[in-house]
Amino acid sequence: MWRTQQKAGVRAIETRNRNRVADVERELSLLARHQLSTTQHAPNRMLDRSGYALLSRLEHGPMTLKQLAEAFRLDQSTVNRQVKALRHDELVERIADPDGGVAQLLRPTRKGLRYLESDRTIAQEQVGHVLETWESDEVDLLAALLRRFNGSIESLEGCPWPRAD
């Protein structure tokens, strides 16, 4: 289904101004580069990128390994390795399915949630530093557009991401 939607999207782009889409793609690439660079050069962060992402997802509720792999669109063996590292550091734990299912669920430990909150605070400080010269309405507009963009991706993938708001 995603491939069919991709082809339809390409045709739609061909009928619109390709330069606008090219500008968005270029800026998204730069954004990803800046985000990764900032993350890697923060010595006081406790989690690596995958640990931060997994804990961010698990804080919304326990999930099976299979559910995590599906949510991140990754191979289950990849997620298993990442979860194994988190379990080794006592940042996630396995629990029985309260509904009686066979598969065990994963949830963050208190330590994992503390690390996540610490790293989130650092990340928000970094973003806040970048945005400190922006007007409030510009920051609100950026947040709304990013939320809409991410929502469009989630809709195409059929995999909505939980949000606290």
N, C-alpha and C positions, 0 to 999 in steps of 0.2 A: 504494500500500500504506500509506504514512504517513497519508494522509487517512482511510482505513478504520480504521486504528488510532486516529487522533485521535477519530473519532466514537465508537468503542467506549469510549475513555477518558472521553469526556464523559459517556456513559451511566453508566459505572461511578462517576464522580464524583457524579452525581446521586443515586446510591443510597447514597453515603457522606456524611460530614459535609463539606459544601461550605466551611464556615468554615476547616477545617484546610488545605484546598488553597488557599484564598484567602490565608491567612496565609503559606504557603510561597511563593506567587507574589509577594506583596508584599515579603517579605524578599529573594527573589532579585532583584527589581527594585532594591531598595536596595543590595544587594551589588554589582550591576553598576555602579550609579552611584558608589558609594564606590571601587570598583576603578578606574574610569576617571578619577575625580577625583584619586586618589592617583598614578596613572600620569602624568597630565598635569602635575602639580605637583612633579615630581621633576627639578630642573634638571640633575642629573648623569647622567640616563639617556641612553644613546647611541642607542636605537632608538625609532621610533614603534610604536604598537600593532600594526600589520600586520607590520612588520618583525620584531618580537619573536615574533609568532605563527608566521610562516613559518619563521624560523630554528629555533624550538622544534620544529617538525615535521620539518624537514630534518636536524636533528642525529641523527635516528633512522635516516637513510639517504637516499640520493639519490632524487629523484622527478621525473617529467615535469611539465610545466606542467598538463597535463590531470589528472594524479593529484592535484596540489595543489588544483586547482579543485574536484575531487570531494570531497577530504578536508574542505575548508572550506565546501562547499556554496555556492560562489560562481561567478559567470560567469567563464569563462576569460579574457575581456578584462580583467576587474578584477584578477585574480591576475597577469596579464601586466604590467599597469602597476606593481603593487607589486613584482614581481620585477625589472622594469626599473630601478626606483629602487635596489633592493638591489645589482644588478649595477653600476650607475653608481658606487655607493659602495664597490665591490669587497668586498661582504659575501657574495655568492653567485657561483658560477661554473657555466658549462655544461660538461658532460663527455659523452663518447661513452658510449652504453649498452654496458656490458661484455658483455652477452648478444647484441650485434649488432643490436639494434633500431634503427629509423630515428630515432625521437624522441630528442633529447638529454635528458640528466638534469641536474637542478640539485642542487648541494650547497653547503653553507656553506664559505666560505674560512676560513683560520685567523683572519683579522681578524674575520669574522662571528661565529665561535665565541667569540672574546675579548669582543666587544661583548655577545653573548648572555649569557655567564657574568657579566660585570660588571652588566648589568641584572638578571639573575636574583638576584644577591647583594643588590642594592638592594631588589628586590621582597620577597625573603625577610626582609630586615631590617625592612621596613615591616610585613609581616604579623606578624613576631615582636614588634614593638613593640605591636601591637594585642592580641596574645595573652599578653603578659608577666605578666598577673595571673591567667591561667587555670591550672588544675591540669593536670598532664601527661595524666591520663586524659581530661580534657575535650578537649584538643587532639587526642589520638588518636581519640576518638569523632567529632569534627568531620571529621577527615581521612577516616575510614572511611565516614561518611555521604555526604560529598561524592564519594568514589570510587564508592560504590554509585549515587548519583544520576546521575553522569556516565556510569557503565556502563549504566544503564537507558536514557538518551538514545541512547548509541551503539548499543545493541541495537535500539532502535526504528528508528534511521536505517540500520542495517546497515553502520555505518562505525566500527569500533573504533579508538580512538586509542592509539598505542603509549605504553607507560610504561616508565621505566627500571627499576622494581622488578619 
